[in-house]
Amino acid sequence: MLLRRKSIFWTLWLSYILILLIPVTVTFVLYSNMEKTLIDNANRANLAMLEQARQVVDSNLQEMEQFGVQIATQPKLQTLLDD
């Protein structure tokens, strides 16, 4: 009788553990996929912001270069420098 009780206990215990492990495993897999997706999205967003910053800086540098050319070729400035 005692052996049968132990057998029933172990059978129930094993079934409860298996029932617990199934959702835990599924949750772990889903969490891993979600984490990978979020990391990829964050990396893409960071790269997009860096690209935008690069474009703004390049645009500002180009404007500064154009201003420099305009100042250097300004005829009134040339007469001031000659004096």
QUIVEN-V273299 format. One record per residue. RES is the residue in one small letter. PSI is psi in radians with two decimals (NA if undefined). BURIAL is b if it has 24 or more other C-alpha atoms within 12 Angstrom, else e. Layout:
BEGIN
res=RES psi=PSI burial=BURIAL
res=RES psi=PSI burial=BURIAL
END
This chain:
BEGIN
res=m psi=-0.74 burial=e
res=l psi=-0.67 burial=e
res=l psi=-0.69 burial=e
res=r psi=-0.68 burial=e
res=r psi=-0.73 burial=e
res=k psi=-0.69 burial=e
res=s psi=-0.73 burial=e
res=i psi=-0.74 burial=e
res=f psi=-0.86 burial=e
res=w psi=-0.63 burial=e
res=t psi=-0.83 burial=e
res=l psi=-0.75 burial=e
res=w psi=-0.78 burial=e
res=l psi=-0.71 burial=e
res=s psi=-0.71 burial=e
res=y psi=-0.73 burial=e
res=i psi=-0.75 burial=e
res=l psi=-0.70 burial=e
res=i psi=-0.59 burial=e
res=l psi=-0.67 burial=e
res=l psi=-0.54 burial=e
res=i psi=-0.95 burial=e
res=p psi=-0.60 burial=e
res=v psi=-0.75 burial=e
res=t psi=-0.80 burial=e
res=v psi=-0.77 burial=e
res=t psi=-0.73 burial=e
res=f psi=-0.76 burial=e
res=v psi=-0.79 burial=e
res=l psi=-0.70 burial=e
res=y psi=-0.73 burial=e
res=s psi=-0.77 burial=e
res=n psi=-0.74 burial=e
res=m psi=-0.73 burial=e
res=e psi=-0.74 burial=e
res=k psi=-0.74 burial=e
res=t psi=-0.75 burial=e
res=l psi=-0.69 burial=e
res=i psi=-0.75 burial=e
res=d psi=-0.75 burial=e
res=n psi=-0.72 burial=e
res=a psi=-0.72 burial=e
res=n psi=-0.74 burial=e
res=r psi=-0.73 burial=e
res=a psi=-0.73 burial=e
res=n psi=-0.73 burial=e
res=l psi=-0.67 burial=e
res=a psi=-0.73 burial=e
res=m psi=-0.69 burial=e
res=l psi=-0.69 burial=e
res=e psi=-0.73 burial=e
res=q psi=-0.74 burial=e
res=a psi=-0.71 burial=e
res=r psi=-0.73 burial=e
res=q psi=-0.70 burial=e
res=v psi=-0.79 burial=e
res=v psi=-0.77 burial=e
res=d psi=-0.71 burial=e
res=s psi=-0.77 burial=e
res=n psi=-0.70 burial=e
res=l psi=-0.68 burial=e
res=q psi=-0.71 burial=e
res=e psi=-0.73 burial=e
res=m psi=-0.69 burial=e
res=e psi=-0.74 burial=e
res=q psi=-0.70 burial=e
res=f psi=-0.71 burial=e
res=g psi=-0.74 burial=e
res=v psi=-0.73 burial=e
res=q psi=-0.72 burial=e
res=i psi=-0.74 burial=e
res=a psi=-0.52 burial=e
res=t psi=0.15 burial=e
res=q psi=2.12 burial=e
res=p psi=-0.62 burial=e
res=k psi=-0.64 burial=e
res=l psi=-0.64 burial=e
res=q psi=-0.71 burial=e
res=t psi=-0.60 burial=e
res=l psi=-0.64 burial=e
res=l psi=-0.53 burial=e
res=d psi=-0.43 burial=e
res=d psi=NA burial=e
END
